[in-house]
């Protein structure tokens, strides 16, 4: 209730995810979040998903259901050559299988080598179609990323150490969707935005955003994401 009041959220779920190690804590968090998440997904809705370990774990913990979604759409391209289970395309396929619907994959990298290459990908008809679908989905399931060496984007190779230094110099505290924000919730890292292929907070302005994150290491990132005013539900 305090989170809802302080950040004008529609809803918030706070989970006591105690455990002896990170794996146990993630498993408990995912199980509790999955139980609640279904109530946020009305039948017939179009749902977009981001990449990342938290979103993947929660979706994996969700049971199969007779409820049918309209569609599940990837909100971002691939985040490196490895760890494909963390990619939005894989997570979208997994969620679609549980809700009796089709998944639409974004067949492009999340971050191109330069703005020209990124724009070429965006103009490809198959990519443009999924980007358009993502911007018009009803609900977006996203993680909140930290801007540090341990972040998923760094570990899987989507971002380089040079990219990380660039973001830190500009005060980036969190990544949410394809946007990077500072402690006050303002957009930073415009150069990376020109190379990104996927949804930003601006492109999802009409979409209900459900954000998920946990752990002491995410405190500043969560606060920064909430300060954007764009998160509707926090788990």
PASEBA-1860 file (N, C-alpha, C; in nm, 3 decimals):
! residues 235
1> XXXXXXXX> 0.083/-0.121/0.000/0.000/0.000/0.000/0.087/0.126/0.000 ~ 0.199/0.123/0.069/0.289/0.238/0.071/0.347/0.263/-0.067 ~ 0.389/0.156/-0.136/0.440/0.170/-0.273/0.333/0.227/-0.365 ~ 0.212/0.176/-0.355/0.102/0.225/-0.439/0.080/0.374/-0.417 ~ 0.081/0.414/-0.291/0.055/0.555/-0.258/0.171/0.645/-0.303 ~ 0.295/0.604/-0.274/0.411/0.689/-0.304/0.437/0.705/-0.453 ~ 0.408/0.599/-0.531/0.442/0.602/-0.673/0.320/0.596/-0.765 ~ 0.201/0.618/-0.708/0.077/0.622/-0.786/0.061/0.497/-0.872
9> XXXXXXXX> 0.089/0.381/-0.813/0.074/0.254/-0.883/-0.071/0.208/-0.880 ~ -0.107/0.124/-0.976/-0.238/0.060/-0.973/-0.240/-0.056/-0.875 ~ -0.126/-0.123/-0.862/-0.117/-0.234/-0.768/0.031/-0.265/-0.744 ~ 0.056/-0.333/-0.632/0.192/-0.377/-0.600/0.184/-0.506/-0.521 ~ 0.278/-0.594/-0.546/0.288/-0.719/-0.471/0.430/-0.729/-0.417 ~ 0.442/-0.739/-0.285/0.573/-0.750/-0.221/0.586/-0.890/-0.163 ~ 0.688/-0.960/-0.205/0.705/-1.102/-0.169/0.821/-1.117/-0.072 ~ 0.798/-1.190/0.036/0.906/-1.226/0.127/0.974/-1.349/0.068
17> XXXXXXXX> 1.081/-1.327/-0.007/1.143/-1.438/-0.081/1.272/-1.483/-0.013 ~ 1.265/-1.507/0.117/1.382/-1.555/0.189/1.428/-1.690/0.138 ~ 1.557/-1.713/0.144/1.614/-1.840/0.100/1.763/-1.840/0.127 ~ 1.821/-1.958/0.124/1.963/-1.968/0.158/2.054/-1.921/0.046 ~ 2.009/-1.929/-0.078/2.092/-1.885/-0.189/2.007/-1.817/-0.296 ~ 2.074/-1.760/-0.395/2.005/-1.683/-0.497/1.906/-1.768/-0.575 ~ 1.941/-1.894/-0.601/1.853/-1.983/-0.676/1.723/-2.008/-0.600 ~ 1.735/-2.033/-0.467/1.616/-2.055/-0.385/1.528/-1.931/-0.382
25> XXXXXXXX> 1.591/-1.814/-0.372/1.514/-1.690/-0.365/1.441/-1.663/-0.496 ~ 1.509/-1.689/-0.608/1.444/-1.669/-0.737/1.328/-1.766/-0.754 ~ 1.346/-1.891/-0.713/1.240/-1.991/-0.726/1.117/-1.950/-0.646 ~ 1.139/-1.902/-0.522/1.025/-1.861/-0.439/0.958/-1.737/-0.496 ~ 1.040/-1.641/-0.538/0.985/-1.519/-0.598/0.900/-1.553/-0.720 ~ 0.954/-1.637/-0.808/0.883/-1.673/-0.932/0.751/-1.743/-0.902 ~ 0.752/-1.834/-0.805/0.630/-1.908/-0.772/0.522/-1.815/-0.719 ~ 0.561/-1.723/-0.630/0.463/-1.630/-0.573/0.413/-1.531/-0.678
33> XXXXXXXX> 0.506/-1.479/-0.759/0.467/-1.382/-0.861/0.378/-1.446/-0.967 ~ 0.409/-1.570/-1.005/0.330/-1.639/-1.108/0.186/-1.658/-1.063 ~ 0.168/-1.685/-0.934/0.033/-1.703/-0.883/-0.052/-1.578/-0.894 ~ 0.011/-1.462/-0.884/-0.061/-1.335/-0.894/-0.073/-1.286/-1.038 ~ 0.029/-1.314/-1.117/0.037/-1.254/-1.250/-0.081/-1.291/-1.339 ~ -0.131/-1.412/-1.326/-0.243/-1.455/-1.411/-0.362/-1.362/-1.397 ~ -0.385/-1.308/-1.277/-0.500/-1.220/-1.256/-0.485/-1.087/-1.329 ~ -0.361/-1.053/-1.370/-0.338/-0.929/-1.444/-0.350/-0.948/-1.595
41> XXXXXXXX> -0.373/-1.072/-1.640/-0.376/-1.102/-1.784/-0.516/-1.144/-1.825 ~ -0.602/-1.050/-1.862/-0.739/-1.086/-1.904/-0.738/-1.171/-2.030 ~ -0.833/-1.261/-2.040/-0.849/-1.338/-2.162/-0.870/-1.246/-2.280 ~ -0.808/-1.279/-2.392/-0.823/-1.198/-2.513/-0.727/-1.081/-2.522 ~ -0.641/-1.064/-2.423/-0.549/-0.950/-2.426/-0.421/-0.986/-2.503 ~ -0.358/-0.883/-2.558/-0.229/-0.898/-2.624/-0.121/-0.863/-2.524 ~ -0.027/-0.954/-2.504/0.074/-0.937/-2.400/0.213/-0.932/-2.463 ~ 0.291/-0.833/-2.425/0.428/-0.822/-2.470/0.523/-0.865/-2.359
49> XXXXXXXX> 0.637/-0.924/-2.394/0.733/-0.969/-2.293/0.872/-0.920/-2.328 ~ 0.947/-0.885/-2.221/1.087/-0.849/-2.235/1.174/-0.970/-2.207 ~ 1.303/-0.953/-2.229/1.400/-1.058/-2.199/1.443/-1.048/-2.053 ~ 1.522/-1.147/-2.008/1.580/-1.140/-1.875/1.545/-1.257/-1.785 ~ 1.626/-1.278/-1.684/1.612/-1.394/-1.596/1.486/-1.389/-1.512 ~ 1.450/-1.270/-1.463/1.333/-1.261/-1.376/1.204/-1.292/-1.453 ~ 1.188/-1.229/-1.569/1.067/-1.255/-1.650/1.063/-1.401/-1.690 ~ 1.177/-1.456/-1.732/1.183/-1.598/-1.770/1.139/-1.688/-1.656
57> XXXXXXXX> 1.190/-1.663/-1.537/1.161/-1.750/-1.422/1.014/-1.743/-1.384 ~ 0.956/-1.625/-1.387/0.814/-1.611/-1.352/0.725/-1.679/-1.456 ~ 0.756/-1.660/-1.583/0.677/-1.724/-1.688/0.688/-1.876/-1.678 ~ 0.807/-1.927/-1.650/0.824/-2.071/-1.636/0.741/-2.126/-1.520 ~ 0.723/-2.047/-1.415/0.648/-2.092/-1.298/0.497/-2.086/-1.317 ~ 0.451/-2.021/-1.423/0.307/-2.008/-1.447/0.252/-2.141/-1.498 ~ 0.135/-2.181/-1.448/0.076/-2.308/-1.492/0.009/-2.294/-1.629 ~ -0.013/-2.407/-1.694/-0.093/-2.407/-1.816/-0.238/-2.379/-1.779
65> XXXXXXXX> -0.310/-2.310/-1.866/-0.445/-2.266/-1.834/-0.535/-2.279/-1.956 ~ -0.664/-2.280/-1.932/-0.761/-2.281/-2.042/-0.788/-2.140/-2.094 ~ -0.743/-2.040/-2.020/-0.758/-1.902/-2.065/-0.680/-1.882/-2.195 ~ -0.734/-1.805/-2.286/-0.669/-1.781/-2.415/-0.638/-1.633/-2.430 ~ -0.511/-1.602/-2.452/-0.472/-1.466/-2.484/-0.486/-1.442/-2.634 ~ -0.494/-1.318/-2.674/-0.500/-1.286/-2.817/-0.367/-1.319/-2.884 ~ -0.257/-1.277/-2.819/-0.124/-1.303/-2.874/-0.020/-1.270/-2.767 ~ 0.101/-1.321/-2.790/0.216/-1.283/-2.707/0.325/-1.234/-2.802
73> XXXXXXXX> 0.382/-1.117/-2.772/0.474/-1.050/-2.864/0.606/-1.020/-2.794 ~ 0.716/-1.045/-2.862/0.847/-1.007/-2.811/0.863/-0.855/-2.821 ~ 0.910/-0.795/-2.714/0.925/-0.649/-2.711/1.066/-0.603/-2.742 ~ 1.158/-0.697/-2.757/1.297/-0.661/-2.782/1.363/-0.773/-2.862 ~ 1.467/-0.738/-2.935/1.539/-0.839/-3.013/1.629/-0.925/-2.926 ~ 1.712/-1.006/-2.989/1.798/-1.099/-2.918/1.908/-1.030/-2.841 ~ 1.940/-1.081/-2.721/2.039/-1.017/-2.635/2.170/-1.096/-2.632 ~ 2.226/-1.121/-2.749/2.351/-1.196/-2.756/2.330/-1.333/-2.818
81> XXXXXXXX> 2.441/-1.400/-2.847/2.435/-1.529/-2.916/2.404/-1.645/-2.823 ~ 2.435/-1.631/-2.695/2.411/-1.738/-2.599/2.291/-1.712/-2.510 ~ 2.271/-1.801/-2.412/2.164/-1.787/-2.312/2.030/-1.757/-2.379 ~ 1.996/-1.835/-2.481/1.875/-1.805/-2.558/1.748/-1.819/-2.475 ~ 1.754/-1.893/-2.363/1.635/-1.906/-2.279/1.598/-1.774/-2.213 ~ 1.694/-1.679/-2.210/1.667/-1.547/-2.152/1.614/-1.449/-2.255 ~ 1.613/-1.487/-2.382/1.569/-1.398/-2.489/1.418/-1.381/-2.485 ~ 1.373/-1.264/-2.523/1.228/-1.237/-2.525/1.154/-1.334/-2.617
89> XXXXXXXX> 1.216/-1.372/-2.729/1.150/-1.465/-2.820/1.120/-1.599/-2.753 ~ 1.216/-1.651/-2.677/1.197/-1.778/-2.607/1.089/-1.766/-2.499 ~ 1.094/-1.655/-2.425/0.996/-1.634/-2.319/0.856/-1.617/-2.377 ~ 0.847/-1.547/-2.489/0.717/-1.529/-2.555/0.659/-1.662/-2.598 ~ 0.742/-1.749/-2.656/0.695/-1.881/-2.697/0.644/-1.960/-2.577 ~ 0.717/-1.951/-2.465/0.680/-2.024/-2.344/0.546/-1.975/-2.290 ~ 0.528/-1.842/-2.284/0.403/-1.787/-2.232/0.286/-1.820/-2.325 ~ 0.310/-1.812/-2.455/0.204/-1.841/-2.552/0.155/-1.985/-2.540
97> XXXXXXXX> 0.248/-2.077/-2.514/0.209/-2.218/-2.502/0.119/-2.241/-2.380 ~ 0.134/-2.158/-2.279/0.054/-2.175/-2.157/-0.082/-2.108/-2.167 ~ -0.096/-2.017/-2.265/-0.222/-1.944/-2.280/-0.287/-1.967/-2.416 ~ -0.256/-2.081/-2.478/-0.330/-2.126/-2.597/-0.330/-2.024/-2.710 ~ -0.216/-1.964/-2.736/-0.214/-1.861/-2.839/-0.082/-1.866/-2.916 ~ -0.065/-1.771/-3.006/0.055/-1.765/-3.090/0.152/-1.662/-3.037 ~ 0.281/-1.688/-3.058/0.386/-1.594/-3.021/0.443/-1.531/-3.147 ~ 0.478/-1.403/-3.138/0.538/-1.331/-3.250/0.678/-1.289/-3.210
105> XXXXXXXX> 0.778/-1.338/-3.283/0.917/-1.317/-3.248/0.975/-1.197/-3.321 ~ 1.066/-1.129/-3.255/1.137/-1.017/-3.314/1.273/-1.068/-3.360 ~ 1.286/-1.088/-3.491/1.405/-1.152/-3.548/1.511/-1.046/-3.581 ~ 1.567/-0.989/-3.476/1.670/-0.887/-3.489/1.746/-0.881/-3.357 ~ 1.867/-0.826/-3.356/1.937/-0.809/-3.229/1.875/-0.697/-3.147 ~ 1.889/-0.702/-3.016/1.838/-0.595/-2.931/1.918/-0.467/-2.951 ~ 2.046/-0.484/-2.984/2.133/-0.367/-3.001/2.221/-0.389/-3.123 ~ 2.207/-0.302/-3.223/2.288/-0.311/-3.344/2.421/-0.240/-3.324
113> XXXXXXXX> 2.512/-0.262/-3.417/2.647/-0.205/-3.404/2.648/-0.054/-3.424 ~ 2.553/-0.002/-3.502/2.545/0.142/-3.523/2.401/0.180/-3.561 ~ 2.367/0.308/-3.556/2.230/0.352/-3.584/2.180/0.315/-3.724 ~ 2.270/0.317/-3.822/2.230/0.284/-3.959/2.185/0.139/-3.968 ~ 2.263/0.049/-3.908/2.226/-0.093/-3.907/2.094/-0.114/-3.834 ~ 2.077/-0.044/-3.723/1.953/-0.058/-3.646/1.833/-0.016/-3.729 ~ 1.846/0.093/-3.802/1.735/0.141/-3.884/1.704/0.043/-3.998 ~ 1.806/-0.021/-4.052/1.783/-0.121/-4.157/1.703/-0.238/-4.102
121> XXXXXXXX> 1.737/-0.283/-3.981/1.659/-0.390/-3.920/1.514/-0.347/-3.898 ~ 1.495/-0.227/-3.848/1.359/-0.180/-3.817/1.272/-0.172/-3.942 ~ 1.335/-0.149/-4.058/1.259/-0.134/-4.183/1.222/-0.268/-4.245 ~ 1.286/-0.376/-4.200/1.248/-0.508/-4.253/1.102/-0.534/-4.220 ~ 1.021/-0.574/-4.318/0.877/-0.589/-4.294/0.842/-0.678/-4.175 ~ 0.911/-0.791/-4.161/0.878/-0.883/-4.051/0.910/-0.820/-3.916 ~ 1.019/-0.743/-3.910/1.056/-0.675/-3.785/0.961/-0.559/-3.757 ~ 0.932/-0.481/-3.861/0.842/-0.367/-3.845/0.705/-0.411/-3.795
129> XXXXXXXX> 0.657/-0.525/-3.845/0.526/-0.575/-3.803/0.524/-0.606/-3.654 ~ 0.627/-0.674/-3.604/0.631/-0.713/-3.463/0.653/-0.590/-3.374 ~ 0.733/-0.494/-3.421/0.751/-0.371/-3.346/0.618/-0.296/-3.332 ~ 0.542/-0.293/-3.440/0.411/-0.227/-3.435/0.316/-0.300/-3.340 ~ 0.316/-0.433/-3.345/0.231/-0.511/-3.255/0.269/-0.486/-3.109 ~ 0.400/-0.481/-3.084/0.446/-0.459/-2.948/0.404/-0.325/-2.892 ~ 0.408/-0.223/-2.975/0.371/-0.089/-2.929/0.221/-0.077/-2.902 ~ 0.143/-0.170/-2.955/-0.002/-0.165/-2.938/-0.056/-0.276/-2.848
137> XXXXXXXX> 0.033/-0.348/-2.779/-0.015/-0.455/-2.692/-0.087/-0.396/-2.571 ~ -0.164/-0.478/-2.502/-0.241/-0.431/-2.386/-0.156/-0.426/-2.260 ~ -0.069/-0.525/-2.244/0.009/-0.541/-2.122/0.153/-0.576/-2.159 ~ 0.248/-0.517/-2.088/0.389/-0.550/-2.108/0.447/-0.605/-1.979 ~ 0.509/-0.723/-1.987/0.575/-0.784/-1.873/0.725/-0.756/-1.886 ~ 0.779/-0.680/-1.792/0.918/-0.637/-1.806/0.994/-0.659/-1.675 ~ 1.124/-0.676/-1.687/1.212/-0.676/-1.572/1.270/-0.537/-1.554 ~ 1.334/-0.515/-1.440/1.404/-0.390/-1.414/1.552/-0.425/-1.400
145> XXXXXXXX> 1.633/-0.375/-1.491/1.773/-0.410/-1.492/1.860/-0.307/-1.422 ~ 1.966/-0.353/-1.359/2.066/-0.264/-1.302/2.169/-0.228/-1.408 ~ 2.239/-0.118/-1.387/2.345/-0.077/-1.478/2.477/-0.111/-1.410 ~ 2.519/-0.237/-1.425/2.639/-0.286/-1.358/2.692/-0.407/-1.433 ~ 2.810/-0.453/-1.395/2.873/-0.565/-1.463/2.794/-0.695/-1.447 ~ 2.714/-0.705/-1.340/2.638/-0.828/-1.316/2.505/-0.831/-1.391 ~ 2.469/-0.722/-1.457/2.341/-0.715/-1.528/2.338/-0.819/-1.641 ~ 2.220/-0.872/-1.667/2.204/-0.975/-1.770/2.255/-0.927/-1.905
153> XXXXXXXX> 2.225/-0.802/-1.943/2.268/-0.750/-2.073/2.418/-0.753/-2.091 ~ 2.491/-0.732/-1.981/2.637/-0.736/-1.987/2.685/-0.880/-1.992 ~ 2.628/-0.965/-1.906/2.674/-1.103/-1.896/2.655/-1.180/-2.025 ~ 2.549/-1.152/-2.098/2.523/-1.228/-2.222/2.581/-1.159/-2.344 ~ 2.641/-1.043/-2.327/2.710/-0.979/-2.437/2.630/-0.881/-2.519 ~ 2.509/-0.847/-2.476/2.430/-0.748/-2.551/2.491/-0.609/-2.537 ~ 2.544/-0.578/-2.419/2.613/-0.452/-2.395/2.760/-0.480/-2.368 ~ 2.845/-0.388/-2.409/2.988/-0.401/-2.384/3.026/-0.317/-2.261
161> XXXXXXXX> 3.148/-0.335/-2.215/3.197/-0.254/-2.104/3.203/-0.106/-2.145 ~ 3.229/-0.080/-2.271/3.228/0.059/-2.321/3.088/0.118/-2.310 ~ 2.986/0.038/-2.348/2.847/0.083/-2.335/2.813/0.111/-2.189 ~ 2.858/0.021/-2.101/2.832/0.037/-1.958/2.894/0.165/-1.904 ~ 3.018/0.192/-1.942/3.085/0.315/-1.899/3.011/0.438/-1.950 ~ 2.966/0.432/-2.075/2.889/0.542/-2.134/2.762/0.570/-2.051 ~ 2.692/0.464/-2.013/2.569/0.481/-1.936/2.597/0.535/-1.796 ~ 2.699/0.482/-1.732/2.733/0.527/-1.597/2.772/0.675/-1.596
169> XXXXXXXX> 2.847/0.717/-1.697/2.888/0.857/-1.705/2.768/0.951/-1.716 ~ 2.658/0.899/-1.767/2.538/0.980/-1.784/2.436/0.958/-1.672 ~ 2.478/0.887/-1.569/2.395/0.873/-1.451/2.288/0.766/-1.459 ~ 2.301/0.673/-1.552/2.199/0.568/-1.566/2.196/0.481/-1.441 ~ 2.076/0.456/-1.391/2.057/0.372/-1.273/1.981/0.244/-1.305 ~ 1.904/0.246/-1.414/1.820/0.130/-1.445/1.794/0.119/-1.593 ~ 1.771/-0.004/-1.637/1.718/-0.027/-1.770/1.578/-0.085/-1.753 ~ 1.487/-0.033/-1.833/1.350/-0.085/-1.833/1.301/-0.076/-1.976
177> XXXXXXXX> 1.263/-0.190/-2.032/1.242/-0.201/-2.176/1.374/-0.166/-2.244 ~ 1.372/-0.088/-2.351/1.497/-0.049/-2.417/1.541/0.090/-2.374 ~ 1.487/0.137/-2.262/1.521/0.269/-2.211/1.616/0.259/-2.093 ~ 1.700/0.360/-2.079/1.789/0.372/-1.963/1.752/0.501/-1.891 ~ 1.740/0.493/-1.759/1.692/0.608/-1.683/1.785/0.638/-1.566 ~ 1.788/0.766/-1.528/1.868/0.807/-1.413/1.785/0.796/-1.285 ~ 1.844/0.838/-1.173/1.778/0.822/-1.044/1.644/0.893/-1.038 ~ 1.630/1.001/-1.113/1.505/1.077/-1.113/1.402/1.022/-1.212
185> XXXXXXXX> 1.440/0.919/-1.286/1.348/0.860/-1.383/1.356/0.922/-1.521 ~ 1.454/1.010/-1.543/1.468/1.072/-1.674/1.548/0.985/-1.771 ~ 1.516/0.994/-1.899/1.586/0.916/-2.001/1.730/0.963/-2.018 ~ 1.821/0.867/-2.028/1.961/0.895/-2.059/2.008/0.791/-2.160 ~ 2.129/0.809/-2.213/2.184/0.710/-2.305/2.122/0.712/-2.442 ~ 2.104/0.834/-2.497/2.038/0.846/-2.627/2.112/0.774/-2.738 ~ 2.246/0.768/-2.728/2.323/0.701/-2.833/2.286/0.553/-2.841 ~ 2.267/0.489/-2.726/2.226/0.348/-2.727/2.084/0.334/-2.780
193> XXXXXXXX> 1.999/0.431/-2.751/1.861/0.425/-2.799/1.855/0.422/-2.951 ~ 1.947/0.493/-3.017/1.946/0.494/-3.164/1.989/0.361/-3.222 ~ 2.056/0.278/-3.141/2.101/0.147/-3.187/2.010/0.034/-3.141 ~ 1.911/0.065/-3.059/1.825/-0.038/-3.000/1.712/-0.077/-3.094 ~ 1.677/-0.205/-3.090/1.565/-0.255/-3.170/1.467/-0.320/-3.074 ~ 1.364/-0.248/-3.044/1.265/-0.294/-2.947/1.189/-0.177/-2.892 ~ 1.107/-0.204/-2.792/1.019/-0.102/-2.736/1.090/-0.020/-2.629 ~ 1.064/0.109/-2.630/1.112/0.200/-2.526/0.994/0.234/-2.436
201> XXXXXXXX> 1.022/0.304/-2.327/0.912/0.351/-2.241/0.820/0.444/-2.319 ~ 0.876/0.525/-2.408/0.793/0.616/-2.486/0.702/0.541/-2.582 ~ 0.752/0.437/-2.646/0.669/0.364/-2.742/0.561/0.281/-2.673 ~ 0.578/0.256/-2.543/0.479/0.180/-2.466/0.391/0.272/-2.381 ~ 0.379/0.396/-2.422/0.309/0.495/-2.340/0.162/0.460/-2.315 ~ 0.101/0.386/-2.407/-0.041/0.351/-2.392/-0.059/0.209/-2.340 ~ 0.050/0.145/-2.294/0.048/0.005/-2.253/0.058/-0.005/-2.101 ~ -0.016/-0.097/-2.042/-0.005/-0.123/-1.899/0.123/-0.201/-1.873
209> XXXXXXXX> 0.214/-0.143/-1.795/0.344/-0.204/-1.770/0.346/-0.271/-1.633 ~ 0.375/-0.401/-1.634/0.393/-0.478/-1.511/0.542/-0.507/-1.499 ~ 0.606/-0.450/-1.397/0.751/-0.464/-1.379/0.781/-0.557/-1.263 ~ 0.885/-0.640/-1.281/0.923/-0.738/-1.180/1.071/-0.728/-1.150 ~ 1.106/-0.731/-1.023/1.246/-0.729/-0.982/1.255/-0.767/-0.836 ~ 1.371/-0.819/-0.794/1.388/-0.849/-0.652/1.535/-0.844/-0.614 ~ 1.558/-0.828/-0.484/1.693/-0.834/-0.431/1.748/-0.698/-0.393 ~ 1.835/-0.697/-0.293/1.896/-0.573/-0.247/1.973/-0.501/-0.357
217> XXXXXXXX> 2.030/-0.577/-0.450/2.110/-0.516/-0.556/2.025/-0.435/-0.653 ~ 1.894/-0.455/-0.650/1.805/-0.386/-0.743/1.736/-0.264/-0.682 ~ 1.765/-0.231/-0.557/1.690/-0.124/-0.489/1.695/0.007/-0.567 ~ 1.817/0.053/-0.603/1.828/0.181/-0.673/1.766/0.174/-0.811 ~ 1.779/0.060/-0.878/1.719/0.046/-1.011/1.567/0.048/-1.002 ~ 1.512/-0.019/-0.902/1.366/-0.019/-0.885/1.316/0.123/-0.858 ~ 1.387/0.194/-0.771/1.345/0.331/-0.740/1.349/0.418/-0.865 ~ 1.455/0.405/-0.944/1.467/0.484/-1.066/1.354/0.452/-1.164
225> XXXXXXXX> 1.324/0.322/-1.178/1.216/0.281/-1.269/1.081/0.336/-1.222 ~ 1.056/0.333/-1.092/0.931/0.385/-1.040/0.922/0.537/-1.060 ~ 1.036/0.604/-1.054/1.036/0.749/-1.071/1.003/0.792/-1.214 ~ 1.003/0.699/-1.308/0.961/0.734/-1.444/0.812/0.763/-1.450 ~ 0.736/0.710/-1.354/0.591/0.725/-1.358/0.523/0.636/-1.461 ~ 0.599/0.543/-1.521/0.544/0.461/-1.628/0.509/0.320/-1.583 ~ 0.550/0.281/-1.463/0.517/0.148/-1.413/0.378/0.150/-1.350 ~ 0.293/0.058/-1.390/0.156/0.053/-1.337/0.143/-0.050/-1.224
233> XXX> 0.212/-0.163/-1.239/0.210/-0.267/-1.135/0.353/-0.307/-1.108 ~ 0.389/-0.316/-0.980/0.522/-0.360/-0.941/0.513/-0.488/-0.861 ~ 0.592/-0.587/-0.902/0.605/-0.712/-0.824/0.749/-0.721/-0.779
END
